[in-house]
């Protein structure tokens, strides 16, 4: 996590003095439950990045409703129906964030 925080933070920091908003999302990951729970980690990379005022971190559960077997073509990639549902949902979320 320290490595991710350092390098993702460095990329986000490139936009510190601009009007660019950096947005991190958790896309739909898999139609199957993850074998290792990260729910008990005391902090995550995005927790650290969210401390920057020019960074927005979208709630990790936002797109979980799309994590269904029928919306995936394999263990990690949305199929065409999943993409049809995810793309407008993502666009709406970005529009909502930028309107603030």
MARBA-3410 file (N, C-alpha, C, O; in Angstrom, 1 decimal):
100
0.8,-1.2,0.0,0.0,0.0,0.0,0.9,1.3,0.0,0.5,2.3,-0.6 ~ 2.0,1.2,0.7,2.9,2.4,0.7,3.4,2.7,-0.7,3.4,3.9,-1.1 ~ 3.7,1.7,-1.5,4.1,1.9,-2.9,3.0,2.6,-3.7,3.3,3.5,-4.4 ~ 1.8,2.0,-3.6,0.7,2.6,-4.3,0.4,4.0,-3.9,0.2,4.9,-4.7 ~ 0.4,4.3,-2.6,0.2,5.6,-2.1,1.2,6.6,-2.6,0.9,7.7,-3.0
2.5,6.2,-2.6,3.6,7.0,-3.1,3.4,7.4,-4.6,3.4,8.6,-4.9 ~ 3.2,6.4,-5.4,3.1,6.7,-6.8,1.8,7.2,-7.3,1.8,8.1,-8.2 ~ 0.7,6.7,-6.8,-0.6,7.3,-7.2,-0.7,8.7,-6.6,-1.3,9.6,-7.3 ~ -0.2,8.9,-5.4,-0.1,10.2,-4.9,0.7,11.2,-5.7,0.3,12.3,-5.9 ~ 1.8,10.7,-6.2,2.7,11.6,-7.1,1.9,12.0,-8.3,2.0,13.1,-8.8
1.2,11.0,-8.9,0.4,11.3,-10.1,-0.7,12.3,-9.8,-0.9,13.3,-10.5 ~ -1.4,12.1,-8.7,-2.5,13.0,-8.3,-1.9,14.4,-8.0,-2.5,15.4,-8.3 ~ -0.7,14.4,-7.4,-0.1,15.7,-7.1,0.3,16.5,-8.3,0.4,17.8,-8.2 ~ 0.4,15.9,-9.4,0.7,16.7,-10.7,-0.4,17.6,-11.0,-0.2,18.6,-11.7 ~ -1.6,17.4,-10.5,-2.8,18.2,-10.8,-3.2,19.1,-9.6,-4.2,19.8,-9.6
-2.3,19.2,-8.6,-2.6,20.0,-7.4,-3.0,21.4,-7.7,-3.9,21.9,-7.1 ~ -2.3,22.1,-8.6,-2.5,23.5,-8.8,-3.3,23.7,-10.1,-3.1,24.7,-10.8 ~ -4.1,22.8,-10.5,-4.9,22.9,-11.7,-6.4,22.8,-11.4,-6.7,22.6,-10.2 ~ -7.2,23.0,-12.4,-8.6,22.8,-12.2,-9.1,21.4,-12.4,-10.3,21.1,-12.4 ~ -8.1,20.5,-12.6,-8.4,19.1,-12.9,-8.8,18.4,-11.6,-8.2,18.6,-10.5
-9.9,17.6,-11.6,-10.3,16.8,-10.5,-9.9,15.4,-10.8,-10.2,14.9,-11.8 ~ -9.2,14.8,-9.8,-8.7,13.4,-9.9,-9.8,12.6,-9.2,-10.1,12.8,-8.1 ~ -10.3,11.6,-9.9,-11.4,10.8,-9.4,-10.9,9.3,-9.4,-10.5,8.8,-10.4 ~ -11.0,8.7,-8.2,-10.7,7.2,-8.1,-12.0,6.5,-7.9,-12.9,6.9,-7.1 ~ -12.2,5.4,-8.6,-13.4,4.6,-8.5,-13.0,3.1,-8.3,-11.8,2.7,-8.6
-13.9,2.3,-7.7,-13.7,0.9,-7.6,-14.6,0.3,-8.7,-15.9,0.2,-8.4 ~ -14.1,-0.1,-9.8,-15.0,-0.7,-10.8,-15.5,-2.0,-10.4,-15.0,-2.6,-9.5 ~ -16.6,-2.5,-11.1,-17.0,-3.9,-10.7,-15.8,-4.8,-10.9,-15.2,-4.8,-12.0 ~ -15.6,-5.7,-9.9,-14.3,-6.5,-9.9,-14.5,-7.9,-10.4,-13.7,-8.4,-11.2 ~ -15.5,-8.6,-9.9,-15.6,-10.0,-10.2,-17.0,-10.4,-9.8,-17.6,-9.9,-8.9
-17.5,-11.4,-10.5,-18.8,-11.9,-10.1,-18.8,-12.9,-8.9,-19.9,-13.3,-8.4 ~ -17.6,-13.2,-8.4,-17.5,-14.1,-7.3,-17.0,-13.4,-6.1,-16.3,-12.4,-6.2 ~ -17.3,-13.9,-4.9,-16.8,-13.3,-3.7,-15.3,-13.4,-3.6,-14.7,-14.4,-4.1 ~ -14.6,-12.4,-3.1,-13.2,-12.4,-3.0,-12.8,-13.3,-1.9,-13.4,-13.3,-0.8 ~ -11.7,-14.1,-2.1,-11.3,-15.1,-1.0,-10.7,-14.4,0.2,-10.8,-15.0,1.3
-10.1,-13.3,0.1,-9.5,-12.6,1.2,-10.2,-11.3,1.5,-10.3,-10.4,0.6 ~ -10.7,-11.1,2.7,-11.4,-9.9,3.0,-10.4,-8.8,3.4,-9.4,-9.0,4.1 ~ -10.6,-7.6,2.8,-9.7,-6.5,3.2,-10.5,-5.5,4.1,-10.0,-4.4,4.4 ~ -11.7,-5.9,4.5,-12.5,-5.1,5.3,-11.9,-4.7,6.6,-12.2,-3.6,7.2 ~ -10.9,-5.5,7.1,-10.3,-5.1,8.4,-9.0,-4.4,8.3,-8.4,-4.2,9.4
-8.6,-4.0,7.1,-7.4,-3.2,7.0,-7.6,-1.9,7.7,-8.7,-1.3,7.4 ~ -6.6,-1.4,8.4,-6.8,-0.1,9.1,-6.9,1.1,8.1,-7.5,2.1,8.5 ~ -6.3,1.0,7.0,-6.4,2.1,6.0,-6.1,1.5,4.6,-5.5,0.4,4.5 ~ -6.5,2.2,3.6,-6.2,1.8,2.2,-5.5,2.9,1.5,-5.4,4.0,2.0 ~ -5.0,2.6,0.3,-4.4,3.6,-0.5,-5.3,4.8,-0.8,-4.9,6.0,-0.6
-6.6,4.5,-1.1,-7.5,5.6,-1.4,-7.8,6.5,-0.2,-8.2,7.6,-0.3 ~ -7.7,5.9,1.0,-8.0,6.7,2.2,-6.9,7.8,2.3,-7.2,8.9,2.7 ~ -5.7,7.4,2.0,-4.6,8.4,2.0,-4.8,9.5,0.9,-4.6,10.7,1.1 ~ -5.1,9.0,-0.3,-5.3,9.9,-1.4,-6.5,10.8,-1.2,-6.5,12.0,-1.7 ~ -7.5,10.4,-0.6,-8.7,11.2,-0.3,-8.4,12.4,0.5,-9.3,13.3,0.6
-7.3,12.4,1.2,-7.0,13.6,2.1,-6.6,14.8,1.2,-6.5,15.9,1.8 ~ -6.3,14.6,0.0,-6.0,15.7,-0.9,-7.3,16.3,-1.4,-8.2,15.6,-1.9 ~ -7.4,17.7,-1.3,-8.7,18.3,-1.7,-9.0,18.2,-3.2,-10.2,18.4,-3.5 ~ -8.1,18.0,-4.0,-8.3,17.9,-5.5,-8.6,16.5,-5.9,-8.8,16.2,-7.1 ~ -8.7,15.6,-5.0,-9.0,14.2,-5.3,-10.3,13.8,-4.7,-10.7,14.1,-3.6
-11.1,13.1,-5.5,-12.4,12.5,-5.1,-12.3,11.0,-5.1,-11.9,10.5,-6.1 ~ -12.7,10.4,-4.1,-12.7,8.9,-4.0,-14.2,8.5,-4.0,-14.9,8.9,-3.0 ~ -14.7,7.8,-5.0,-16.1,7.4,-5.0,-16.2,6.2,-4.1,-15.3,5.3,-4.0 ~ -17.3,6.1,-3.3,-17.5,5.1,-2.4,-17.3,3.7,-3.1,-17.8,3.5,-4.2 ~ -16.6,2.8,-2.4,-16.2,1.5,-3.0,-17.4,0.7,-3.4,-17.3,-0.2,-4.2
-18.5,0.9,-2.7,-19.7,0.0,-3.0,-20.6,0.6,-4.1,-21.6,-0.1,-4.4 ~ -20.2,1.7,-4.7,-21.1,2.3,-5.7,-21.5,1.4,-6.8,-22.6,1.4,-7.3 ~ -20.5,0.6,-7.3,-20.8,-0.2,-8.5,-20.9,-1.7,-8.2,-20.9,-2.6,-9.1 ~ -21.0,-2.0,-6.9,-21.1,-3.5,-6.5,-22.3,-4.1,-7.0,-22.3,-5.4,-7.2 ~ -23.4,-3.4,-7.2,-24.6,-4.0,-7.8,-24.4,-4.6,-9.1,-25.2,-5.4,-9.6
-23.3,-4.3,-9.8,-23.0,-4.9,-11.1,-22.2,-6.2,-11.0,-21.9,-6.8,-12.0 ~ -21.8,-6.6,-9.8,-20.9,-7.7,-9.6,-21.8,-9.0,-9.5,-22.0,-9.7,-8.5 ~ -22.4,-9.3,-10.7,-23.2,-10.5,-10.9,-22.7,-11.4,-12.0,-22.2,-10.8,-13.0 ~ -22.7,-12.7,-11.9,-22.2,-13.5,-13.0,-22.7,-13.2,-14.4,-21.9,-13.3,-15.3 ~ -23.9,-12.9,-14.5,-24.5,-12.7,-15.8,-24.0,-11.4,-16.5,-24.2,-11.2,-17.7
-23.2,-10.6,-15.8,-22.7,-9.3,-16.3,-21.2,-9.4,-16.6,-20.6,-8.4,-17.0 ~ -20.6,-10.6,-16.4,-19.2,-10.8,-16.7,-18.9,-11.8,-17.8,-19.6,-12.8,-17.9 ~ -17.9,-11.5,-18.6,-17.5,-12.5,-19.6,-16.5,-13.5,-19.1,-16.3,-14.6,-19.7 ~ -15.8,-13.1,-18.0,-14.8,-14.0,-17.4,-14.7,-13.6,-15.9,-15.6,-12.9,-15.4 ~ -13.7,-14.0,-15.2,-13.6,-13.7,-13.8,-13.4,-12.2,-13.5,-13.5,-11.8,-12.3
-13.0,-11.4,-14.5,-12.7,-10.0,-14.1,-13.2,-8.9,-15.1,-13.1,-7.7,-14.8 ~ -13.8,-9.3,-16.2,-14.2,-8.4,-17.2,-15.7,-8.4,-17.5,-16.3,-9.4,-17.7 ~ -16.3,-7.2,-17.5,-17.7,-7.1,-17.8,-17.9,-7.5,-19.2,-17.1,-7.2,-20.1 ~ -19.1,-8.2,-19.5,-19.5,-8.5,-20.8,-20.2,-7.3,-21.4,-20.2,-6.2,-20.8 ~ -20.7,-7.4,-22.6,-21.4,-6.2,-23.3,-22.5,-5.7,-22.5,-22.7,-4.5,-22.4
-23.3,-6.6,-21.9,-24.5,-6.1,-21.0,-23.9,-5.4,-19.8,-24.5,-4.3,-19.4 ~ -22.9,-5.9,-19.2,-22.3,-5.2,-18.0,-21.7,-3.9,-18.4,-21.9,-2.9,-17.6 ~ -21.1,-3.8,-19.5,-20.6,-2.5,-20.0,-21.7,-1.5,-20.3,-21.5,-0.3,-20.0 ~ -22.8,-2.0,-20.8,-23.9,-1.1,-21.1,-24.5,-0.5,-19.9,-25.0,0.6,-19.9 ~ -24.4,-1.3,-18.8,-24.9,-0.8,-17.5,-23.9,0.1,-16.8,-24.2,1.1,-16.1
-22.6,-0.3,-16.8,-21.6,0.4,-16.1,-21.3,1.8,-16.7,-21.1,2.7,-16.0 ~ -21.1,1.8,-18.0,-20.7,3.1,-18.6,-21.6,4.3,-18.3,-21.1,5.3,-17.9 ~ -22.9,4.2,-18.5,-23.8,5.3,-18.1,-23.8,5.6,-16.6,-23.9,6.8,-16.2 ~ -23.6,4.6,-15.8,-23.6,4.8,-14.3,-22.3,5.5,-13.9,-22.4,6.4,-13.1 ~ -21.2,5.2,-14.6,-20.0,5.9,-14.3,-20.1,7.3,-14.8,-19.7,8.2,-14.1
-20.6,7.5,-16.0,-20.7,8.9,-16.5,-21.6,9.7,-15.6,-21.3,10.9,-15.4 ~ -22.7,9.2,-15.1,-23.6,9.9,-14.2,-22.8,10.3,-12.9,-23.0,11.4,-12.4 ~ -22.0,9.4,-12.4,-21.3,9.6,-11.2,-20.3,10.7,-11.4,-20.1,11.6,-10.5 ~ -19.5,10.7,-12.5,-18.5,11.7,-12.8,-19.3,13.1,-13.0,-18.8,14.1,-12.5 ~ -20.4,13.1,-13.7,-21.1,14.3,-13.9,-21.6,14.9,-12.5,-21.5,16.1,-12.3
-22.0,14.0,-11.6,-22.5,14.5,-10.3,-21.3,15.1,-9.5,-21.4,16.1,-8.9 ~ -20.1,14.5,-9.6,-18.9,15.0,-8.9,-18.5,16.3,-9.5,-18.2,17.2,-8.7 ~ -18.5,16.4,-10.8,-18.0,17.7,-11.4,-19.0,18.8,-11.2,-18.6,20.0,-11.3 ~ -20.2,18.5,-11.0,-21.2,19.6,-10.8,-21.1,20.2,-9.4,-21.7,21.3,-9.2 ~ -20.4,19.6,-8.5,-20.3,20.1,-7.1,-19.4,21.3,-7.1,-19.2,21.9,-6.0
END
